[in-house]
């Protein structure tokens, strides 16, 4: 049944006389690829969606998104299509993590100020628009390893429930190479954030970006163009962690997506 559902979610959904085509994962945390006329305007969730010169665009759904959505497409002659979208619900697992230091559980006022500043900073980075078309590439895993944390899971630190996890954790020894899952441009590199540790952001274009947390070393610079498969960093254990691993996150602007939906099963 699960395989059948996944197949249904991946099937292209033609709408109308070929002027709108949608395919992807119609579920919370999912990314959907669309194509319409190059001169059409697309609006989703009150946001005007960027459209490429060939009519390609993307939209994403948050973890707790309502299951009924609507996409608006306006043609050059002023006609407006209202396309309903129905999402498939999903469940999230609970995850217990013990051994977190008291300083990380109860930050000082100075730490809280730093945490807030860093949150504003990286949120602004994720809102950046780049014209790159790397978002259309077939994404690959940034490294192979044991998955220790999944998107959407509710984490319990030292017995206290916290906010959901918005990435996928891959355990690997410190120094393991991290590869770009798709091409793009480096838009952020931080040597040590309070929670995330050494952090890197690669913008794949049209609002889609990858964030890599808890790194040991960053091997690229802000403004640098990277290609899929290029080694961009190494796995570390910086920030709020209990061991070395990569936390890979995917965003469509401020919408947090599930990277695993984009890349499929972890290769052996």
Backbone as CSV, one residue per row, in Angstrom:
resi,resn,N_x,N_y,N_z,CA_x,CA_y,CA_z,C_x,C_y,C_z
1,UNK,0.836,-1.205,0.000,0.000,0.000,0.000,0.871,1.255,0.000
2,UNK,1.971,1.220,0.794,2.862,2.388,0.871,3.510,2.657,-0.481
3,UNK,3.935,1.561,-1.190,4.559,1.735,-2.499,3.560,2.297,-3.492
4,UNK,2.298,1.852,-3.404,1.269,2.361,-4.301,1.034,3.841,-4.057
5,UNK,0.991,4.252,-2.770,0.795,5.661,-2.443,1.926,6.506,-2.990
6,UNK,3.191,6.022,-2.835,4.343,6.767,-3.343,4.248,6.928,-4.852
7,UNK,3.803,5.874,-5.548,3.662,5.945,-6.997,2.628,6.991,-7.381
8,UNK,1.529,7.020,-6.647,0.477,7.989,-6.949,0.974,9.413,-6.733
9,UNK,1.793,9.607,-5.707,2.294,10.943,-5.411,3.267,11.428,-6.466
10,UNK,3.924,10.502,-7.160,4.945,10.885,-8.127,4.402,11.059,-9.533
11,UNK,3.184,10.598,-9.788,2.616,10.685,-11.128,2.348,12.140,-11.493
12,UNK,2.692,12.505,-12.717,2.411,13.864,-13.186,0.917,14.082,-13.229
13,UNK,0.517,15.306,-12.871,-0.902,15.643,-12.855,-1.154,16.712,-13.904
14,UNK,-1.558,16.337,-15.123,-1.845,17.336,-16.143,-3.138,18.057,-15.817
15,UNK,-3.151,19.349,-16.005,-4.330,20.138,-15.683,-4.718,20.962,-16.897
16,UNK,-5.906,20.746,-17.373,-6.385,21.539,-18.493,-5.720,21.141,-19.791
17,UNK,-5.700,22.068,-20.718,-5.210,21.798,-22.069,-3.695,21.969,-22.157
18,UNK,-2.981,21.309,-21.274,-1.526,21.303,-21.344,-0.862,22.574,-20.860
19,UNK,-1.619,23.505,-20.269,-1.018,24.762,-19.851,-0.518,24.722,-18.413
20,UNK,-0.741,23.628,-17.713,-0.240,23.474,-16.355,-0.010,21.996,-16.084
21,UNK,1.206,21.678,-15.644,1.544,20.298,-15.317,2.236,20.288,-13.961
22,UNK,1.833,19.394,-13.073,2.385,19.312,-11.729,2.821,17.884,-11.442
23,UNK,3.985,17.740,-10.820,4.408,16.419,-10.378,5.337,16.576,-9.184
24,UNK,5.347,15.572,-8.327,6.156,15.623,-7.131,5.481,14.911,-5.991
25,UNK,5.723,15.376,-4.759,5.158,14.751,-3.576,4.093,15.660,-2.968
26,UNK,2.853,15.277,-3.147,1.727,16.050,-2.637,1.424,15.587,-1.210
27,UNK,2.301,15.994,-0.287,2.202,15.618,1.114,2.973,16.639,1.933
28,UNK,2.666,16.831,3.221,3.455,17.757,4.026,4.943,17.425,3.960
29,UNK,5.765,18.464,3.778,7.194,18.272,3.619,7.613,18.011,2.189
30,UNK,6.632,17.926,1.277,6.925,17.581,-0.099,7.215,18.780,-0.982
31,UNK,7.905,18.513,-2.079,8.209,19.521,-3.089,7.515,19.119,-4.378
32,UNK,6.867,20.091,-5.016,6.150,19.832,-6.275,6.747,20.704,-7.371
33,UNK,6.997,20.083,-8.516,7.514,20.772,-9.692,6.367,21.071,-10.634
34,UNK,6.358,22.290,-11.175,5.288,22.687,-12.083,5.835,23.244,-13.380
35,UNK,4.999,23.202,-14.389,5.344,23.842,-15.657,4.082,24.465,-16.224
36,UNK,4.220,25.705,-16.672,3.119,26.430,-17.286,3.712,27.294,-18.388
37,UNK,2.941,28.237,-18.896,3.495,29.102,-19.934,4.512,30.055,-19.319
38,UNK,5.527,30.405,-20.065,6.617,31.231,-19.546,6.143,32.613,-19.103
39,UNK,5.069,33.101,-19.694,4.558,34.430,-19.361,3.453,34.386,-18.313
40,UNK,3.136,33.203,-17.810,2.094,33.088,-16.790,2.621,33.525,-15.426
41,UNK,1.704,33.977,-14.589,2.034,34.293,-13.204,1.436,33.220,-12.313
42,UNK,2.234,32.762,-11.342,1.808,31.701,-10.434,1.816,32.244,-9.008
43,UNK,0.736,31.988,-8.272,0.625,32.432,-6.886,0.245,31.238,-6.021
44,UNK,0.972,31.066,-4.900,0.687,29.981,-3.968,0.885,30.488,-2.553
45,UNK,-0.118,30.293,-1.698,-0.059,30.729,-0.301,0.229,32.218,-0.183
46,UNK,-0.325,33.011,-1.102,-0.122,34.446,-1.083,1.235,34.893,-1.601
47,UNK,2.056,33.962,-2.081,3.386,34.273,-2.581,3.414,34.149,-4.095
48,UNK,3.944,35.164,-4.788,4.145,35.037,-6.222,5.344,34.140,-6.451
49,UNK,5.107,33.050,-7.163,6.127,32.032,-7.361,6.965,32.370,-8.593
50,UNK,8.287,32.373,-8.469,9.130,32.640,-9.636,8.960,31.549,-10.702
51,UNK,8.903,31.977,-11.961,8.753,31.067,-13.097,9.923,31.291,-14.047
52,UNK,10.552,30.199,-14.509,11.692,30.329,-15.411,11.230,30.730,-16.811
53,UNK,12.194,31.008,-17.673,11.888,31.381,-19.057,11.241,30.233,-19.824
54,UNK,11.345,29.021,-19.297,10.709,27.863,-19.938,9.429,27.441,-19.221
55,UNK,8.997,28.246,-18.232,7.733,27.974,-17.553,7.828,27.049,-16.362
56,UNK,9.040,26.732,-15.905,9.211,25.833,-14.761,9.126,26.598,-13.440
57,UNK,8.555,25.948,-12.426,8.494,26.538,-11.089,8.379,25.419,-10.060
58,UNK,8.532,25.778,-8.792,8.382,24.814,-7.704,7.570,25.433,-6.572
59,UNK,6.898,24.564,-5.812,6.212,24.966,-4.585,6.465,23.892,-3.542
60,UNK,6.397,24.265,-2.257,6.646,23.302,-1.197,5.601,23.404,-0.108
61,UNK,5.465,22.289,0.640,4.465,22.193,1.698,5.140,21.992,3.047
62,UNK,4.730,22.759,4.052,5.321,22.690,5.379,4.919,21.404,6.101
63,UNK,5.613,21.102,7.183,5.357,19.890,7.965,3.910,19.759,8.396
64,UNK,3.328,20.846,8.854,1.960,20.808,9.365,0.990,21.523,8.424
65,UNK,1.270,21.448,7.141,0.429,22.119,6.150,-0.976,21.542,6.139
66,UNK,-1.956,22.422,5.911,-3.324,21.949,5.697,-3.344,21.062,4.463
67,UNK,-4.210,20.065,4.472,-4.203,19.076,3.400,-4.902,19.551,2.129
68,UNK,-5.597,20.665,2.205,-6.243,21.238,1.025,-5.591,22.578,0.699
69,UNK,-5.058,22.698,-0.499,-4.383,23.917,-0.935,-4.966,24.369,-2.264
70,UNK,-4.537,25.562,-2.700,-4.976,26.073,-3.997,-3.829,26.821,-4.666
71,UNK,-3.665,26.556,-5.928,-2.645,27.209,-6.743,-3.347,28.078,-7.777
72,UNK,-2.884,29.302,-7.924,-3.470,30.234,-8.886,-2.497,30.479,-10.030
73,UNK,-2.991,30.379,-11.255,-2.185,30.657,-12.440,-2.924,31.667,-13.299
74,UNK,-2.267,32.792,-13.586,-2.863,33.808,-14.431,-2.143,33.854,-15.765
75,UNK,-2.894,33.734,-16.841,-2.326,33.751,-18.188,-2.074,35.184,-18.625
76,UNK,-1.268,35.391,-19.675,-0.975,36.756,-20.135,-2.214,37.558,-20.518
77,UNK,-3.284,36.863,-20.925,-4.500,37.592,-21.299,-5.432,37.837,-20.113
78,UNK,-4.970,37.533,-18.900,-5.736,37.858,-17.701,-6.615,36.758,-17.158
79,UNK,-6.678,35.613,-17.821,-7.484,34.516,-17.300,-6.796,33.889,-16.095
80,UNK,-7.593,33.528,-15.083,-7.053,32.969,-13.853,-7.580,31.553,-13.654
81,UNK,-6.668,30.624,-13.484,-7.027,29.233,-13.174,-6.822,29.006,-11.686
82,UNK,-7.841,28.479,-11.019,-7.747,28.110,-9.614,-7.632,26.583,-9.540
83,UNK,-6.433,26.103,-9.217,-6.187,24.665,-9.209,-6.128,24.133,-7.781
84,UNK,-7.132,23.353,-7.347,-7.068,22.776,-6.002,-5.987,21.699,-5.921
85,UNK,-5.361,21.597,-4.753,-4.344,20.583,-4.487,-4.747,19.818,-3.233
86,UNK,-4.744,18.509,-3.315,-5.093,17.682,-2.169,-3.856,16.924,-1.703
87,UNK,-3.455,17.151,-0.457,-2.266,16.504,0.091,-2.625,15.222,0.833
88,UNK,-1.705,14.264,0.783,-1.863,13.032,1.538,-1.280,13.241,2.942
89,UNK,-2.010,12.855,3.989,-1.491,13.036,5.353,-0.314,12.105,5.617
90,UNK,0.472,12.434,6.628,1.588,11.575,7.030,1.753,11.617,8.536
91,UNK,2.365,10.581,9.076,2.621,10.492,10.504,4.088,10.783,10.775
92,UNK,4.360,11.246,11.997,5.735,11.545,12.394,6.084,10.762,13.654
93,UNK,7.328,10.358,13.747,7.758,9.545,14.885,8.252,10.420,16.040
94,UNK,8.217,9.859,17.230,8.798,10.500,18.404,10.237,10.018,18.547
95,UNK,11.140,10.907,18.957,12.546,10.561,19.074,13.099,11.109,20.381
96,UNK,13.658,10.226,21.204,14.227,10.617,22.493,15.744,10.740,22.387
97,UNK,16.272,11.853,22.875,17.717,12.081,22.880,18.107,12.561,24.268
98,UNK,18.954,11.780,24.951,19.407,12.147,26.287,20.883,12.532,26.244
99,UNK,21.349,13.122,27.322,22.766,13.478,27.418,23.081,14.874,26.914
100,UNK,22.040,15.693,26.636,22.277,17.067,26.197,22.716,17.902,27.405
101,UNK,23.745,18.732,27.223,24.270,19.523,28.334,23.231,20.518,28.839
102,UNK,23.339,20.869,30.132,22.394,21.796,30.740,22.450,23.165,30.068
103,UNK,23.642,23.578,29.608,23.761,24.891,28.951,22.950,24.927,27.676
104,UNK,22.908,23.795,26.950,22.134,23.759,25.726,20.643,23.645,26.008
105,UNK,20.291,23.009,27.139,18.884,22.889,27.496,18.326,24.204,28.040
106,UNK,19.157,24.937,28.792,18.714,26.193,29.402,19.748,27.280,29.105
107,UNK,19.714,27.837,27.881,20.708,28.857,27.505,20.624,30.092,28.387
108,UNK,21.757,30.741,28.576,21.821,31.978,29.346,21.200,33.104,28.534
109,UNK,20.937,34.259,29.168,20.412,35.409,28.406,21.320,35.794,27.238
110,UNK,22.644,35.692,27.452,23.572,36.012,26.371,23.450,35.009,25.243
111,UNK,23.309,33.728,25.606,23.132,32.700,24.592,21.825,32.891,23.833
112,UNK,20.757,33.252,24.550,19.463,33.461,23.903,19.534,34.602,22.897
113,UNK,20.281,35.652,23.240,20.444,36.768,22.304,21.166,36.301,21.059
114,UNK,22.192,35.491,21.257,22.948,34.949,20.120,22.076,34.016,19.277
115,UNK,21.304,33.167,19.924,20.426,32.232,19.211,19.435,32.992,18.343
116,UNK,18.836,34.048,18.917,17.876,34.849,18.155,18.520,35.543,16.975
117,UNK,19.721,36.066,17.161,20.438,36.748,16.087,20.776,35.779,14.956
118,UNK,21.232,34.596,15.329,21.577,33.604,14.312,20.349,33.114,13.556
119,UNK,19.221,32.986,14.254,17.995,32.538,13.604,17.523,33.542,12.556
120,UNK,17.601,34.824,12.891,17.211,35.873,11.942,18.151,35.868,10.737
121,UNK,19.424,35.666,11.011,20.443,35.690,9.959,20.230,34.583,8.929
122,UNK,20.033,33.359,9.397,19.903,32.251,8.448,18.529,32.264,7.781
123,UNK,17.519,32.802,8.471,16.200,32.925,7.838,16.284,33.860,6.638
124,UNK,17.043,34.938,6.769,17.218,35.876,5.664,17.947,35.219,4.499
125,UNK,18.927,34.373,4.814,19.672,33.669,3.765,18.737,32.759,2.971
126,UNK,17.842,32.069,3.660,16.941,31.124,2.995,15.876,31.829,2.150
127,UNK,15.666,33.095,2.388,14.690,33.848,1.605,15.280,34.363,0.292
128,UNK,16.572,34.214,0.112,17.214,34.756,-1.079,16.731,34.045,-2.342
129,UNK,16.549,34.841,-3.385,16.175,34.277,-4.684,17.395,34.283,-5.604
130,UNK,17.656,33.130,-6.210,18.719,33.016,-7.196,18.113,32.466,-8.489
131,UNK,18.623,32.928,-9.607,18.064,32.517,-10.900,18.555,31.138,-11.333
132,UNK,19.436,30.535,-10.572,19.982,29.233,-10.931,18.853,28.218,-11.165
133,UNK,19.083,27.301,-12.100,18.094,26.279,-12.434,18.499,24.904,-11.914
134,UNK,19.419,24.870,-10.937,19.858,23.591,-10.393,18.754,22.864,-9.624
135,UNK,17.701,23.586,-9.275,16.585,22.942,-8.583,15.920,21.884,-9.450
136,UNK,16.171,21.925,-10.766,15.589,20.946,-11.682,16.427,19.671,-11.793
137,UNK,17.618,19.649,-11.175,18.456,18.463,-11.224,17.844,17.333,-10.389
138,UNK,18.220,16.102,-10.715,17.829,14.952,-9.903,18.759,14.912,-8.689
139,UNK,18.244,15.272,-7.526,19.071,15.390,-6.330,19.617,14.029,-5.901
140,UNK,20.810,14.053,-5.271,21.438,12.843,-4.754,21.782,13.041,-3.278
141,UNK,22.006,11.963,-2.572,22.384,12.048,-1.158,23.754,12.713,-1.020
142,UNK,23.925,13.582,-0.027,25.227,14.236,0.169,26.293,13.291,0.731
143,UNK,25.878,12.186,1.314,26.776,11.128,1.757,25.920,9.914,2.082
144,UNK,26.535,8.764,2.184,25.797,7.564,2.572,26.149,7.208,4.008
145,UNK,25.174,6.663,4.718,25.397,6.310,6.109,24.102,5.917,6.779
146,UNK,24.180,5.656,8.049,23.007,5.239,8.819,22.161,6.463,9.161
147,UNK,20.873,6.386,8.860,19.958,7.485,9.166,19.560,7.394,10.638
148,UNK,19.854,8.454,11.386,19.584,8.462,12.822,18.498,9.459,13.222
149,UNK,18.067,10.270,12.305,17.008,11.226,12.589,16.267,11.555,11.318
150,UNK,14.945,11.690,11.409,14.150,11.918,10.217,13.338,13.204,10.340
151,UNK,12.929,13.702,9.198,12.141,14.937,9.110,10.813,14.783,9.843
152,UNK,10.450,15.834,10.562,9.138,15.887,11.190,9.037,15.227,12.530
153,UNK,10.058,14.460,12.927,9.979,13.749,14.197,9.957,14.734,15.358
154,UNK,9.202,14.388,16.390,9.131,15.227,17.583,10.236,14.784,18.527
155,UNK,11.150,15.656,18.828,12.286,15.286,19.649,12.050,15.580,21.131
156,UNK,12.530,14.680,21.970,12.435,14.838,23.414,13.857,14.848,23.958
157,UNK,14.337,16.021,24.359,15.696,16.173,24.869,15.687,16.069,26.389
158,UNK,16.440,15.110,26.908,16.516,14.922,28.359,15.123,14.848,28.980
159,UNK,14.187,14.222,28.272,12.832,14.042,28.784,11.892,15.203,28.533
160,UNK,12.372,16.282,27.901,11.538,17.457,27.650,11.214,17.572,26.164
161,UNK,9.917,17.583,25.789,9.538,17.717,24.374,10.022,19.047,23.804
162,UNK,10.558,18.998,22.590,11.042,20.189,21.898,10.379,20.298,20.535
163,UNK,10.802,21.296,19.760,10.197,21.481,18.449,10.583,20.330,17.533
164,UNK,9.809,20.091,16.478,10.103,18.984,15.564,11.458,19.150,14.892
165,UNK,11.966,18.025,14.430,13.222,18.026,13.672,12.882,18.283,12.203
166,UNK,13.618,19.203,11.565,13.279,19.590,10.198,14.320,19.152,9.175
167,UNK,15.144,18.184,9.526,16.120,17.679,8.576,16.194,16.181,8.616
168,UNK,17.224,15.644,7.999,17.511,14.221,8.079,18.942,14.064,8.567
169,UNK,19.128,13.244,9.607,20.444,13.049,10.210,21.088,11.785,9.654
170,UNK,22.339,11.920,9.248,23.085,10.789,8.702,24.370,10.641,9.524
171,UNK,24.484,9.526,10.249,25.664,9.292,11.080,26.864,8.931,10.217
172,UNK,28.003,9.535,10.534,29.251,9.251,9.815,30.398,9.775,10.659
173,UNK,31.590,9.194,10.507,32.740,9.659,11.293,33.117,11.099,10.951
174,UNK,33.677,11.783,11.926,34.187,13.132,11.685,35.196,13.112,10.540
175,UNK,35.040,14.069,9.630,35.935,14.154,8.475,35.395,13.501,7.225
176,UNK,34.256,12.790,7.320,33.655,12.178,6.133,33.254,13.268,5.140
177,UNK,33.598,13.132,3.859,33.238,14.163,2.876,31.726,14.320,2.714
178,UNK,31.296,15.560,2.577,29.909,15.902,2.281,29.868,16.471,0.867
179,UNK,29.017,15.905,0.014,28.938,16.327,-1.381,27.669,17.140,-1.633
180,UNK,27.748,18.051,-2.584,26.579,18.842,-2.958,25.531,17.927,-3.581
181,UNK,24.295,17.896,-3.057,23.249,17.043,-3.619,22.772,17.526,-4.984
182,UNK,23.033,18.773,-5.277,22.747,19.375,-6.582,23.614,20.619,-6.693
183,UNK,23.742,21.142,-7.891,24.540,22.339,-8.076,23.872,23.568,-7.487
184,UNK,24.644,24.653,-7.427,24.092,25.901,-6.912,25.191,26.867,-6.543
185,UNK,24.859,27.814,-5.686,25.823,28.807,-5.236,25.809,28.841,-3.713
186,UNK,26.986,28.958,-3.110,27.102,29.035,-1.658,26.646,30.416,-1.199
187,UNK,25.672,30.450,-0.298,25.139,31.730,0.161,25.398,31.987,1.642
188,UNK,25.920,30.980,2.354,26.144,31.177,3.793,27.156,30.164,4.291
189,UNK,28.068,30.629,5.128,29.046,29.751,5.772,29.345,30.337,7.149
190,UNK,29.029,29.572,8.191,29.217,30.054,9.565,30.116,29.078,10.314
191,UNK,31.136,29.587,11.003,32.102,28.700,11.669,31.572,28.019,12.921
192,UNK,30.463,28.498,13.494,29.990,27.854,14.721,28.749,28.499,15.305
193,UNK,27.574,28.091,14.859,26.326,28.589,15.428,26.029,27.845,16.734
194,UNK,25.232,28.457,17.589,24.997,27.896,18.924,24.406,26.488,18.835
195,UNK,23.323,26.327,18.109,22.682,25.025,17.971,23.266,24.218,16.813
196,UNK,23.416,24.859,15.659,23.748,24.150,14.418,25.239,23.903,14.226
197,UNK,26.079,24.558,15.019,27.514,24.397,14.835,27.973,24.995,13.512
198,UNK,29.006,24.428,12.933,29.516,24.907,11.654,28.480,24.610,10.571
199,UNK,28.052,25.662,9.870,26.867,25.579,9.011,27.143,26.124,7.622
200,UNK,26.580,25.454,6.628,26.759,25.839,5.228,25.409,25.810,4.521
201,UNK,25.166,26.808,3.654,23.938,26.846,2.854,24.308,26.946,1.380
202,UNK,23.695,26.082,0.566,23.839,26.127,-0.889,22.470,26.408,-1.490
203,UNK,22.388,27.464,-2.272,21.129,27.846,-2.918,21.082,27.204,-4.306
204,UNK,20.030,26.412,-4.556,19.890,25.705,-5.824,19.047,26.479,-6.846
205,UNK,18.558,27.635,-6.439,17.768,28.462,-7.344,16.280,28.402,-7.069
206,UNK,15.610,29.520,-7.356,14.151,29.654,-7.237,13.645,29.298,-5.842
207,UNK,14.432,29.682,-4.820,14.000,29.520,-3.438,14.381,28.214,-2.790
208,UNK,14.917,27.270,-3.540,15.272,25.969,-2.977,16.720,25.993,-2.489
209,UNK,16.927,25.650,-1.229,18.272,25.672,-0.669,18.490,24.477,0.242
210,UNK,19.746,24.045,0.313,20.175,22.990,1.234,21.010,23.616,2.344
211,UNK,20.749,23.185,3.570,21.538,23.614,4.709,22.206,22.391,5.327
212,UNK,23.485,22.504,5.638,24.259,21.406,6.190,24.769,21.833,7.567
213,UNK,24.380,21.087,8.605,24.665,21.471,9.983,25.691,20.551,10.640
214,UNK,26.305,21.045,11.723,27.223,20.297,12.588,28.506,19.873,11.867
215,UNK,28.912,20.647,10.887,30.076,20.292,10.073,31.385,20.413,10.859
216,UNK,32.377,19.700,10.387,33.726,19.823,10.936,34.499,20.907,10.196
217,UNK,34.377,20.891,8.869,35.118,21.846,8.047,34.308,22.205,6.807
218,UNK,34.321,23.483,6.447,33.694,23.966,5.211,34.790,24.145,4.167
219,UNK,34.581,23.588,2.986,35.624,23.572,1.953,35.314,24.496,0.770
220,UNK,34.271,25.303,0.885,33.896,26.244,-0.172,33.670,27.615,0.456
221,UNK,33.509,28.634,-0.393,33.345,29.997,0.094,32.026,30.587,-0.385
222,UNK,31.550,31.563,0.369,30.316,32.261,-0.022,30.511,32.894,-1.395
223,UNK,29.531,32.700,-2.264,29.599,33.216,-3.623,30.138,32.208,-4.622
224,UNK,30.672,31.113,-4.137,31.263,30.103,-5.026,30.184,29.232,-5.659
225,UNK,30.323,28.976,-6.949,29.435,28.057,-7.652,29.919,26.624,-7.389
226,UNK,28.981,25.726,-7.095,29.338,24.331,-6.875,28.516,23.459,-7.813
227,UNK,29.022,22.273,-8.085,28.337,21.325,-8.964,27.929,20.101,-8.171
228,UNK,26.939,19.393,-8.685,26.463,18.189,-8.007,27.606,17.189,-7.842
229,UNK,27.721,16.647,-6.621,28.763,15.679,-6.329,30.070,16.275,-5.857
230,UNK,30.209,17.597,-5.936,31.435,18.247,-5.478,31.523,18.171,-3.956
231,UNK,32.696,17.873,-3.431,32.888,17.850,-1.982,32.922,19.282,-1.469
232,UNK,31.994,19.600,-0.549,31.838,20.974,-0.093,32.159,21.152,1.391
233,UNK,32.200,20.033,2.128,32.429,20.114,3.574,32.750,18.720,4.099
234,UNK,32.970,18.634,5.424,33.166,17.334,6.061,32.261,17.233,7.289
235,UNK,31.898,16.023,7.609,31.033,15.746,8.761,31.748,16.113,10.058
236,UNK,30.988,16.658,11.007,31.559,17.004,12.300,30.604,16.716,13.438
237,UNK,30.912,17.274,14.588,30.079,17.110,15.776,30.002,18.441,16.515
238,UNK,29.807,19.521,15.748,29.770,20.859,16.319,28.340,21.259,16.643
239,UNK,28.183,22.169,17.601,26.862,22.625,17.979,26.175,21.672,18.937
240,UNK,24.872,21.587,18.831,24.058,20.781,19.757,23.953,19.353,19.229
241,UNK,24.898,18.515,19.573,24.931,17.141,19.080,25.387,16.196,20.184
242,UNK,25.146,14.901,19.969,25.657,13.874,20.874,26.698,13.006,20.179
243,UNK,26.972,13.283,18.901,27.959,12.522,18.155,28.069,13.054,16.740
244,UNK,29.102,12.664,16.004,29.293,13.183,14.642,28.221,12.694,13.678
245,UNK,27.673,13.608,12.933,26.682,13.277,11.906,26.436,14.523,11.061
246,UNK,25.775,14.312,9.932,25.320,15.428,9.102,23.823,15.595,9.270
247,UNK,23.411,16.817,9.534,21.988,17.170,9.526,21.757,17.970,8.247
248,UNK,21.086,17.338,7.270,20.814,17.977,5.976,19.377,18.481,5.971
249,UNK,19.216,19.759,5.694,17.895,20.369,5.654,17.638,20.969,4.276
250,UNK,16.371,20.990,3.911,15.963,21.506,2.608,14.853,22.520,2.811
251,UNK,14.998,23.675,2.174,14.003,24.741,2.299,13.537,25.217,0.943
252,UNK,12.255,25.540,0.851,11.736,26.347,-0.249,11.394,27.695,0.380
253,UNK,12.299,28.662,0.221,12.240,29.923,0.962,12.147,29.587,2.458
254,UNK,11.063,29.981,3.153,10.971,29.704,4.588,10.233,28.404,4.899
255,UNK,9.842,27.666,3.878,9.109,26.415,4.078,10.098,25.265,4.220
256,UNK,10.025,24.555,5.320,10.947,23.463,5.596,10.425,22.179,4.962
257,UNK,11.261,21.574,4.131,10.866,20.387,3.371,11.605,19.152,3.869
258,UNK,11.142,17.988,3.404,11.758,16.715,3.764,12.731,16.301,2.661
259,UNK,14.051,16.359,2.917,15.014,15.989,1.876,14.842,14.558,1.374
260,UNK,14.430,13.645,2.260,14.322,12.235,1.883,13.308,12.017,0.763
261,UNK,12.282,12.858,0.689,11.288,12.717,-0.375,11.890,13.030,-1.737
262,UNK,12.920,13.861,-1.756,13.510,14.303,-3.011,14.530,13.299,-3.555
263,UNK,15.180,12.558,-2.663,16.272,11.674,-3.089,15.939,10.186,-3.038
264,UNK,14.846,9.817,-2.378,14.482,8.406,-2.313,15.298,7.648,-1.292
265,UNK,15.342,6.318,-1.419,15.995,5.462,-0.428,17.501,5.686,-0.400
266,UNK,18.078,5.549,0.788,19.528,5.667,0.957,20.215,4.516,0.217
267,UNK,21.181,4.819,-0.663,21.886,3.737,-1.363,22.733,2.904,-0.415
268,UNK,22.969,1.669,-0.786,23.787,0.778,0.050,25.268,1.166,-0.032
